[in-house]
Amino acid sequence: MAETRDLTALIEREGDGYVSLCPELDIASQGDSVEEARRNLEEALQLFFETASHTEIEERLHSEVYVTRLNIRLA
């Protein structure tokens, strides 16, 4: 059975498309829609795990990533 890992996907609009980022590994992709950007990021991550050595994965992996919202008062 294949190992699985939960990772974060941050997706934001950029110009006419969307950029997706996995902050745990600093791997990014893009797409014309949110879903396409998500699928492309999944593919980029799968390719990374297929080709990277165990050492490279451990060196790049940020095991603690926190996503939160801030409310900042503007002057």
C-alpha positions in Angstrom: 0.0 0.0 0.0 1.3 3.4 -0.9 2.2 6.0 1.7 0.1 9.1 1.8 0.9 12.6 3.2 -1.4 15.5 4.0 -0.1 18.7 2.4 -1.4 22.3 2.2 -2.5 23.9 -1.1 -2.7 27.7 -1.2 -4.4 29.0 -4.3 -4.7 32.7 -5.3 -5.8 34.6 -8.3 -3.0 36.2 -10.2 -3.9 38.1 -13.4 -6.1 36.0 -15.6 -5.3 32.7 -13.8 -4.5 31.1 -10.5 -1.3 30.2 -8.8 -1.1 27.2 -6.4 1.6 26.7 -3.8 2.4 23.9 -1.4 4.3 25.7 1.4 5.5 22.5 3.1 7.8 21.8 0.0 7.8 25.2 -1.7 6.4 23.7 -4.9 4.1 25.8 -7.1 2.0 25.5 -10.2 -0.7 27.4 -12.0 -3.9 27.0 -14.0 -6.7 28.9 -15.6 -9.2 27.9 -12.8 -8.9 27.1 -9.1 -9.5 23.4 -9.9 -6.9 23.3 -12.7 -4.4 25.0 -10.5 -5.1 22.4 -7.7 -4.8 19.5 -10.2 -1.6 20.9 -11.6 -0.1 21.3 -8.1 -1.1 17.7 -7.3 0.7 16.5 -10.4 3.8 18.6 -9.6 3.9 17.1 -6.1 3.5 13.6 -7.4 6.3 14.1 -9.9 8.5 15.6 -7.1 7.9 12.5 -4.8 8.6 10.1 -7.7 11.9 11.7 -8.6 13.3 13.3 -5.4 15.7 11.4 -3.2 14.6 10.8 0.5 17.4 13.3 1.5 16.0 16.0 -0.8 12.5 15.4 0.5 13.6 15.7 4.1 15.7 18.8 3.4 12.8 20.6 1.7 10.0 19.5 3.9 8.7 22.1 6.4 6.8 19.9 8.9 4.9 22.7 10.6 3.0 25.1 8.4 0.2 27.3 9.9 -2.4 29.1 7.9 -4.3 31.9 9.7 -6.0 35.1 8.9 -5.0 38.5 10.4 -7.1 41.6 10.9 -4.8 44.6 10.5 -6.0 48.2 11.2 -4.9 50.4 8.3 -3.7 53.9 9.2 
